[in-house]
Amino acid sequence: MLRLKLPIWALIASAAMATAVEAADSPELRESIDNLNKAIRELREVRRDFNDLRDAQKKDIDAVKAQIETLELRVKLLQNEIDTLRKEKTTGSISLKPDNTTPNPNFAPVPPVRSTGRLRIVNEFPEEMSVLVNGRSYRVLPGEERTILVPSGAFEYQIPQLQRFPQQREIAENQVKTIVIYRAN
């Protein structure tokens, strides 16, 4: 809406200025031109404020999306746990709690769910690429964009087809980092 009104004000201002050049130099005309210039400046400020507000809302929306993805991951983990318990119940198998007095080398406790960031991988390379993130491989097709949840803090990634060694990076909670795979010319 502001974009449509701004050119109208600009036209009015330029018409007033052209009239001012042709007409005698009167104080009323000068005041009108000054008022038009002031209105144009105010409209530009309103547009800047609107753009700032829109950008802030976009950041808030991105943060909410990251939280939703984290919650979806947690729900998926819980669903898997429920499915496992149902399967055990129907098959009659009994799960025993590990004995706390003697360590069991086969028992790996589930780590608590940590805050996460998002790693956005964009493949602009003309062929499928593999990306290793914290030791896990992800295939990314040409032109594909893929988002991976990564625990906040230090993480490691490598594109084996292009990099000899893994890259160490940091990611904050709810932060989005982008890796673009492209062919250098």
C-alpha positions in Angstrom: 0.0 0.0 0.0 2.8 2.4 0.8 4.6 1.6 -2.4 1.6 2.9 -4.4 1.2 6.1 -2.5 4.9 7.0 -2.6 5.1 7.6 -6.3 1.9 9.7 -6.1 3.5 12.0 -3.5 6.7 12.2 -5.6 4.6 13.3 -8.6 2.8 15.8 -6.6 6.1 17.2 -5.2 7.7 17.4 -8.7 4.6 19.1 -10.1 4.6 21.6 -7.2 8.3 22.2 -7.8 7.8 22.8 -11.5 5.0 25.2 -10.8 7.2 26.9 -8.3 9.9 27.5 -10.9 7.4 28.9 -13.3 5.5 31.0 -10.8 6.7 33.9 -8.8 8.7 33.1 -5.7 6.0 33.4 -3.0 6.3 32.4 0.6 3.1 30.3 0.4 4.5 28.3 -2.5 7.8 27.8 -0.7 5.9 26.6 2.4 3.9 24.2 0.2 7.0 22.8 -1.3 8.6 22.4 2.1 5.5 20.6 3.4 5.6 18.2 0.4 9.2 17.4 0.9 8.6 16.8 4.6 5.7 14.4 3.7 8.0 12.5 1.4 10.6 12.1 4.1 8.0 10.9 6.6 6.7 8.4 4.1 10.2 7.0 3.5 10.6 6.7 7.3 7.3 4.8 7.6 8.4 2.5 4.8 11.8 1.9 6.6 9.9 1.2 9.9 7.6 -1.2 8.1 10.5 -3.1 6.6 12.2 -3.3 10.0 9.0 -4.6 11.6 8.6 -7.2 8.8 12.2 -8.4 9.2 11.8 -8.8 13.0 8.6 -10.8 12.5 10.4 -13.1 10.0 13.1 -13.8 12.6 10.4 -14.6 15.2 8.6 -16.9 12.7 11.9 -18.7 12.0 12.5 -19.2 15.7 9.0 -20.7 16.1 9.6 -23.0 13.1 12.8 -24.2 14.7 11.0 -24.9 18.0 8.2 -26.8 16.1 10.9 -28.9 14.4 12.4 -29.7 17.7 9.1 -30.7 19.2 8.3 -32.8 16.2 11.6 -34.7 16.7 10.7 -35.2 20.3 7.3 -36.5 19.5 8.8 -38.9 16.9 11.2 -40.2 19.6 8.3 -40.7 22.0 6.2 -42.4 19.4 9.1 -44.8 18.7 9.4 -45.6 22.4 5.6 -46.2 22.6 5.7 -48.5 19.6 8.6 -50.5 21.1 6.7 -50.9 24.4 3.6 -52.0 22.6 5.6 -54.5 20.6 7.2 -55.9 23.8 3.7 -56.2 25.4 2.2 -58.1 22.5 5.2 -60.4 22.0 5.4 -61.2 25.7 9.0 -60.1 26.0 10.0 -58.5 29.2 12.4 -55.6 29.4 14.5 -55.6 32.6 16.1 -52.5 34.0 19.9 -52.8 34.0 21.5 -53.5 37.3 23.0 -50.3 38.6 25.6 -52.1 40.7 27.4 -53.6 37.7 28.0 -51.5 34.5 26.5 -53.0 31.4 28.7 -52.3 28.3 25.7 -52.8 26.0 23.6 -50.2 27.8 23.8 -46.7 26.5 21.7 -44.2 28.4 19.7 -41.8 26.3 21.1 -38.3 26.5 18.8 -35.5 27.5 17.3 -33.6 24.6 19.5 -30.5 24.0 18.7 -27.3 22.3 19.1 -27.4 18.6 20.1 -25.2 15.7 19.3 -25.8 12.0 21.9 -26.6 9.3 20.5 -25.7 5.9 22.3 -27.5 3.1 21.8 -26.2 -0.5 23.3 -28.2 -3.3 24.0 -26.0 -6.4 26.4 -28.7 -7.7 25.2 -30.4 -10.9 25.3 -33.9 -9.2 24.2 -35.6 -6.0 26.5 -34.8 -3.1 27.0 -36.5 0.3 27.3 -34.4 3.4 28.6 -35.8 6.7 27.2 -34.0 9.7 28.5 -35.2 13.1 29.4 -38.5 11.5 26.0 -39.1 9.9 25.7 -39.1 6.1 23.0 -37.1 4.2 22.4 -37.3 0.5 21.5 -34.0 -1.2 20.3 -34.1 -4.8 21.2 -31.3 -7.3 19.2 -28.2 -6.7 17.8 -29.7 -3.4 17.7 -27.7 -0.2 17.8 -29.8 3.0 17.5 -28.7 6.7 19.0 -30.8 9.5 18.6 -30.3 13.2 22.0 -30.1 15.0 22.5 -30.0 18.7 23.6 -26.5 19.7 27.3 -26.0 20.3 30.2 -27.5 18.3 29.4 -29.6 15.2 31.4 -31.1 12.4 30.6 -31.4 8.7 32.4 -32.6 5.6 31.6 -33.0 1.9 33.8 -36.0 1.1 33.7 -35.3 -2.7 35.1 -31.8 -2.1 36.9 -31.7 1.2 39.7 -33.8 2.5 39.1 -33.0 6.2 36.0 -32.3 8.3 35.1 -28.7 9.1 34.5 -27.6 12.7 31.8 -25.0 13.4 29.6 -23.7 16.2 25.9 -23.2 16.1 23.7 -21.5 18.7 20.2 -22.5 19.9 17.6 -21.7 17.2 20.4 -20.4 14.8 20.2 -21.3 11.1 23.5 -21.9 9.3 23.7 -22.4 5.6 26.1 -24.5 3.6 26.0 -24.0 -0.1 27.7 -26.7 -2.3 28.7 -25.2 -5.6 31.3 -25.7 -8.3 34.0 -23.1 -8.4 34.7 -21.7 -11.9 
